[in-house]
Amino acid sequence: MSVSALSARAEIRDKSLVRSFSYVNGKWCASSTGKVISVTDPATGDVIGDVTAMTAEDSTAAVDAAQAAFADWAGILPQERSRILRRWFDLMIEHKEDLARLMVLEQGKPLSEARGEIDYGAAFVEFYAEEAKRPNIEGVTSHLPDAEVELWREPVGVAALITPWNFPAAMLTRKAAAALAAGCTVVAHPSGETPFSALALAELAERAGIPKGVFNVVTGHAPTVVEPWTRDARVRALSFTGSTEIGKLLYRQSADTVKRLVMELGGHAPVIVFKDCDLDRAVVETIKAKFATSGQDCLGANRIFVEREIYQVFCDRFVEATKALTIGKGMDDPDIGPLMNEKAVLKQEEHVADALAKGATLACGGERHALGPLFYQPTVLTDVPAGALILAEETFGPVAAIVPFDSEDEVIERANDSEYGLVAYVHSHDPRRIYRLSRALQFGMVAVNRTKVTGAPIPFGGTKQSGLGREGARLGMEEFTDVKYVCRDWG
């Protein structure tokens, strides 16, 4: 399908936001081989457009451009970087509807969720536009006579950003805004399944006045595009959001050049519901935690532990709420849209079949939906046994696993029994218990009596194999800086 046809199909008003070429050194570039990648609508399976498949040489050319632009970008006044980022934010908000519709077409999420993602992603650009004006120079009490001591934060250099398909706009802005505010230049690779959102953001970045070479977006097959960056010593930082398996691969590939790594990897979030909670609120919030983005979210609730005394009533209400969820194409703004690809659906089927074979009960759902091959019914499994795959692996889809527990110590041990440690959810009204759980849970983030906790001002990230470093907040900007210690003696 042509780019013009894609624009019409998504009802995009500003047709120039739909780009099929990569953005390198301030120019829209096709691959030197002429090869392309076809992008499909997960709701229909139709090809919605093609993007250029850049070669390894093309990818290296993007680093050349970023390296050449680095000194000037790092050297301009922070206020100027701030002004440009603020303009990028304004343009994202101005084109929010177009960006959301483009995202729905390539990713499949409900339209209201796509609009929310644009707001969320733009918030990082706004936040770092302000932080850009506050570079941290810290005075330190000298330990030497007649010496003056300072600590400076300086940009590391070229930063490579690799972003996933489930949040194609927000994951790019969360990384890029922080890196650009710090004074780094950027080479970015979006998922080949959802490249159009990143290319639209590159178009708006150009309009905002980001100089050529400072922000580059390279489309293509991930191994071809990304591996040259991991081997290139000029790329001083690499930020990745995706699976733990791929994160480990990038970790190994980056070792020889000793890069700064920021990685937001897999999640396996527990929800822990105690009998002293507000039960109605716990059900509503757990539905959100499980089924947002059709379950395709690293923060998604994967293991739902409910105290036995309220177990049955919680399950009954949760199943009732799950059955009420609407399913449909993203443009119709349902609760649940399609999954991204066949692999994702097969994983739901595998986890459901395994749990049932081991003794779990199917309370609702459990199969594909009649709307199409990538639609899977919102599913609830109860009494899931400890050996089930769904309690050990990230499901990344609309299948909820509910398990009873009998004591606080038991549920803490079970929640922590995972290689992942991104987020945990706790529902209780006992302040002492909330404190104990907040301390004992081995997760980078703990949400109490609510689901939404993320945002630009907070440091997002996990422990164990859920990642390295933090995104968002001042810490997110500091990931793209080095500390320089200056000790001066005036003679």
SVG drawing of the C-alpha trace seen along z (x, -y; Angstrom):
<svg xmlns="http://www.w3.org/2000/svg" viewBox="-20 -31 71 63">
<polyline fill="none" stroke="black" stroke-width="0.4" points="0.0,0.0 1.3,-3.5 2.0,-6.1 -0.8,-8.2 -3.2,-5.3 -2.0,-4.7 -2.6,-8.3 -6.2,-8.1 -6.9,-4.9 -5.8,-6.3 -7.7,-9.5 -4.5,-11.5 -4.9,-15.2 -1.2,-16.0 -0.1,-13.6 3.6,-14.6 3.7,-12.8 3.5,-9.4 7.1,-8.6 8.6,-5.5 12.3,-6.5 14.8,-6.7 15.8,-10.0 19.6,-10.4 21.7,-13.6 18.6,-15.8 17.5,-13.9 15.0,-11.3 17.0,-8.4 16.2,-5.1 18.3,-2.0 21.2,-1.7 19.8,1.7 16.2,0.5 14.8,3.2 11.8,2.5 9.9,4.0 6.1,4.4 4.1,3.3 0.7,4.9 -2.4,3.9 -2.7,6.5 -6.5,6.1 -6.9,7.1 -3.6,8.6 -3.5,6.1 -0.3,4.5 -0.6,0.8 2.7,-0.4 6.4,0.2 9.5,-1.3 13.0,-1.2 15.3,1.6 18.6,-0.1 21.9,1.8 24.7,2.1 26.6,-0.6 23.5,-2.8 23.4,-2.3 27.0,-3.2 26.4,-6.4 23.9,-7.4 26.6,-7.1 28.9,-9.2 26.3,-11.9 25.6,-11.8 29.3,-11.9 29.9,-14.8 27.0,-16.7 27.9,-15.9 30.3,-18.7 28.0,-21.5 24.9,-20.0 26.8,-19.5 28.2,-23.0 25.1,-25.1 23.5,-26.8 21.3,-24.5 18.5,-27.1 18.7,-26.6 18.3,-22.8 15.4,-23.4 13.7,-25.7 14.0,-23.1 12.7,-20.3 9.8,-22.4 8.9,-23.1 9.0,-19.3 6.6,-18.8 4.2,-21.5 4.2,-19.9 3.4,-16.5 0.4,-17.9 -0.7,-19.8 -0.6,-16.6 -1.8,-14.3 -4.8,-12.9 -2.8,-12.1 0.0,-10.4 -2.6,-8.4 -4.4,-7.2 -1.1,-6.2 -0.2,-4.2 -3.5,-2.4 -3.1,-1.3 0.4,0.2 0.1,1.4 -3.6,2.2 -4.2,0.7 -7.5,-1.1 -7.6,-4.7 -8.1,-6.1 -5.0,-4.2 -3.0,-5.6 -4.1,-9.1 -3.0,-8.5 0.4,-7.3 1.0,-10.4 0.2,-12.5 2.5,-10.3 5.3,-10.4 5.1,-14.1 5.3,-14.6 8.9,-13.3 9.8,-15.8 8.3,-18.6 10.0,-17.4 13.4,-17.1 13.0,-20.5 13.0,-21.9 15.7,-19.6 18.0,-20.6 18.3,-24.1 19.6,-22.6 22.9,-20.8 24.2,-19.7 27.5,-21.2 28.1,-20.2 30.6,-21.8 32.3,-19.4 34.1,-20.3 37.8,-19.9 39.9,-17.2 43.1,-19.0 44.5,-22.3 44.3,-25.2 42.3,-23.1 38.9,-23.8 36.8,-20.7 33.8,-20.5 31.9,-17.6 30.6,-18.2 28.1,-16.2 28.9,-16.0 27.1,-14.2 28.6,-10.8 28.4,-11.2 26.4,-9.3 23.5,-7.3 21.8,-4.4 18.2,-3.8 16.3,-0.6 12.5,-0.8 9.7,1.9 6.5,2.3 4.1,2.1 4.7,-1.6 6.2,-2.9 6.0,-6.6 6.5,-6.9 9.5,-4.6 11.3,-6.7 10.5,-10.0 11.4,-8.8 14.9,-7.8 15.5,-10.5 14.3,-13.5 16.6,-12.6 19.6,-12.0 19.1,-15.2 18.6,-17.3 21.9,-15.9 23.7,-17.1 24.0,-13.7 23.2,-13.0 21.0,-10.0 20.7,-7.1 17.3,-5.3 16.0,-2.1 12.2,-1.4 10.7,2.0 10.1,3.2 6.5,3.9 5.7,0.3 8.1,-2.1 5.7,-4.7 5.3,-6.3 9.0,-6.9 9.3,-8.4 6.4,-10.7 8.2,-11.9 11.3,-12.5 9.3,-14.7 8.1,-16.7 11.7,-16.9 12.9,-18.3 10.1,-21.0 11.1,-21.7 14.5,-22.7 16.7,-19.8 19.8,-20.2 20.9,-17.7 22.7,-14.7 21.5,-15.2 18.4,-12.9 18.5,-10.0 15.9,-7.3 17.1,-4.1 14.5,-1.5 15.2,2.0 15.9,5.5 17.1,5.2 20.2,7.3 21.4,5.5 20.8,2.0 21.7,2.5 24.8,4.8 27.0,2.2 26.1,-0.2 27.0,2.3 30.4,2.8 31.1,-0.9 33.2,-2.6 31.8,-6.0 28.4,-4.9 29.0,-5.5 25.5,-4.6 22.9,-2.1 19.3,-2.2 17.0,0.7 13.4,1.6 12.4,5.2 12.8,8.8 15.4,10.0 16.6,12.4 17.5,9.7 18.8,7.5 21.3,10.1 22.4,10.4 22.9,6.6 24.8,6.7 27.2,9.3 27.6,7.4 28.3,4.2 31.0,5.6 34.0,5.0 33.3,1.3 32.2,0.9 29.1,-1.1 26.8,-2.8 23.8,-0.5 20.2,-1.4 17.8,1.6 14.2,1.9 13.6,5.6 10.9,8.2 8.4,8.0 6.4,10.6 4.3,8.4 2.5,9.8 -0.7,8.3 -1.2,9.1 -4.7,8.6 -5.2,8.8 -8.6,9.3 -8.4,5.8 -8.4,4.0 -11.2,2.1 -12.4,5.1 -14.3,3.1 -11.2,0.9 -8.9,3.9 -10.9,5.6 -11.1,2.4 -7.4,1.7 -6.4,5.3 -8.4,5.3 -6.5,2.2 -3.2,3.8 -3.9,7.0 -5.7,5.8 -4.2,2.4 -2.7,2.6 -4.5,5.9 -2.0,7.3 1.0,6.4 2.8,4.4 5.9,5.1 3.9,3.7 1.0,6.0 -0.2,8.1 1.0,11.7 0.4,13.3 -2.7,12.4 -2.4,13.6 -5.6,13.2 -5.9,13.9 -8.0,17.0 -10.7,15.5 -11.8,13.2 -10.6,15.4 -13.9,16.7 -15.6,13.3 -12.7,11.6 -12.6,14.2 -16.4,13.9 -16.1,10.1 -13.0,10.3 -14.5,12.7 -17.7,10.6 -15.6,7.5 -13.5,9.5 -16.6,10.7 -17.8,7.1 -14.6,6.0 -15.3,5.1 -13.1,6.5 -12.6,4.9 -10.4,3.0 -8.4,0.2 -10.2,-2.6 -13.5,-1.5 -11.9,-2.1 -12.7,1.2 -11.2,2.3 -9.2,5.1 -7.6,4.9 -5.6,7.5 -2.3,8.9 0.7,7.9 1.5,11.1 0.9,14.8 3.7,15.6 2.0,13.6 -1.3,15.5 0.5,18.8 2.0,17.9 -1.5,17.3 -2.6,20.7 0.4,22.4 0.0,20.9 -3.7,21.6 -3.3,25.2 -0.4,25.8 -2.3,24.4 -5.4,26.4 -3.4,29.6 -1.9,29.0 -5.2,28.5 -6.2,24.8 -9.9,23.9 -10.9,21.9 -13.3,19.2 -13.8,17.4 -12.3,17.0 -9.6,19.4 -9.6,19.2 -9.2,16.9 -12.0,14.4 -14.1,14.6 -12.9,11.1 -9.7,12.4 -6.6,14.6 -4.8,12.1 -7.7,11.5 -7.7,13.5 -10.5,13.5 -9.9,11.9 -9.2,15.0 -9.3,15.8 -7.6,18.9 -8.3,19.7 -6.6,22.0 -3.5,22.0 -1.0,24.5 2.6,23.5 4.2,25.4 2.2,23.7 4.2,21.9 2.1,18.7 3.4,18.3 7.0,18.6 7.0,16.8 5.7,13.4 2.5,14.0 2.3,10.6 -1.4,11.0 -4.9,10.9 -4.7,14.0 -5.1,13.6 -3.9,16.2 -5.4,16.1 -3.9,18.0 -5.0,18.1 -2.6,17.5 -2.8,17.9 -0.1,15.7 1.9,12.6 5.2,14.5 4.0,17.0 2.9,14.4 6.1,12.4 8.1,15.5 6.0,16.4 6.0,12.9 9.8,12.6 10.3,16.1 11.1,14.7 14.1,13.6 12.2,10.4 11.7,7.4 10.0,4.6 6.8,3.7 4.6,5.2 1.0,4.2 -0.3,4.4 -3.9,3.9 -4.3,3.4 -5.4,0.7 -3.1,1.8 -0.3,-0.8 2.1,1.5 1.6,4.2 2.0,1.8 5.3,0.7 6.5,4.3 5.5,5.3 7.0,2.2 10.3,3.1 10.2,6.8 9.2,7.0 12.2,7.2 10.9,4.9 12.1,1.6 8.6,0.1 5.7,0.9 2.2,-0.4 -0.2,-0.5 -3.9,-0.5 -3.5,-1.8 -2.2,-0.8 -0.9,-3.9 2.4,-5.0 4.6,-5.9 5.3,-9.4 8.0,-11.7 9.1,-12.8 9.6,-9.3 12.6,-6.9 11.2,-3.9 13.1,-0.6 13.5,2.7 15.8,5.0 17.3,8.4 16.8,9.4 14.2,6.7 16.9,4.3 19.7,1.8 19.5,-1.9 16.4,-4.2 14.4,-6.1 12.5,-9.3 13.2,-11.8 16.6,-13.4 18.1,-10.0 17.0,-9.3 19.0,-12.2 22.0,-11.4 22.2,-7.9 23.5,-9.8 26.2,-11.7 29.6,-11.1 30.9,-12.7 34.0,-14.7 35.9,-15.6 37.9,-18.9 40.4,-19.7 41.9,-23.2 44.8,-24.8 45.0,-28.5 48.7,-28.7"/>
</svg>
